[in-house]
Amino acid sequence: MSVFEQLKNLFMDDLQALRQLKKHGWFVWPMERVVKQEHLGRCCYLAEELLSEDELQQMKAQLALSNLQWHSLKTKVSGDRHAKS
């Protein structure tokens, strides 16, 4: 399996899990949501390091994530000095 496919599957699983957490609202521990969001943010950085620009744009399109949503995920990484720039 290619790096692209592995990352895409990881994003799809995590995004689905995050949707489920949001769907359950107050029944979910807030920390679960924070951890999942941080993981997605780290995956964004990893994808940017490992994929070409074309592959990255293709992945965002397949995941239906806008550049704004992508950036928002990256800002969820706690203590991240890059997200504020």
N, C-alpha and C positions, 0 to 999 in steps of 0.2 A: 504494500500500500504506500502511495506517495506521501510526502510530507504535507502536500496540499490536502489530500483526502483525510489524513489523520487529523490535521487542524480543523478542517471543516466538520468532521464528525464530533470532535471535542466541543466546538462552538455550538453545534446543533443540540447536543445533549445538555450542555450547560444552559443554553437559552431556554430550552424546554423546561428544565428544572426550575429556572428562575421564574418562568411564567406560572408554573404550578405553585411556587412559594407565594407569589403575588396574589394568585387566585384564592389561596387559603387565608389571606389577610392576617388578622390578629391571632389566628391559631398557630402561627409560625413564630419561632424565636427570631427576633430581629438579627441576631448574630448569624443565623443560617443564611439569611439574605445577604448580609455584608460579606461573608466568606465567599459566597457564590459570585457576587459582583466583583470582588477583588480577583478571583480566579479568572473571570472573563477578561478583566483589564490586563492581567499578566499575559493571557493568551493573545491579546491584541498586540502587545509589544513583541511577543515571540513571533507572531505571524509577520510583523513588519521586518523583523530581522532575517527570517528564513525564506520569505517569498519574494519573488520579483514584483515590481509595481503592477504589472499586468495581472499576475496571479492574485495579488492583494485586492485589486479592484474587482476581479472576478469573484473572489470569495465574498466580499461585501455585498455584491449583487445577488449571489446565490443565497446569502443569509438574510437578504432584504434589510440590510443595515445602511443607513445614510452615513456620510462622513461625520455629521453631528452626533449621531448615536454612537459611532465608533469612538469618537473623542470622549464622549460621556462615559463610556465603559472604561477607558484608560484613566480617567480622573478618579475612579473608584479605588485605585490601588493606594492603600494607606502609606503615607510617608514618601510618596513618589515625588521626586523633585522635578521630573520632566512634565508632569501633567499640568503644572501651573504655567508653563511657558506658552 
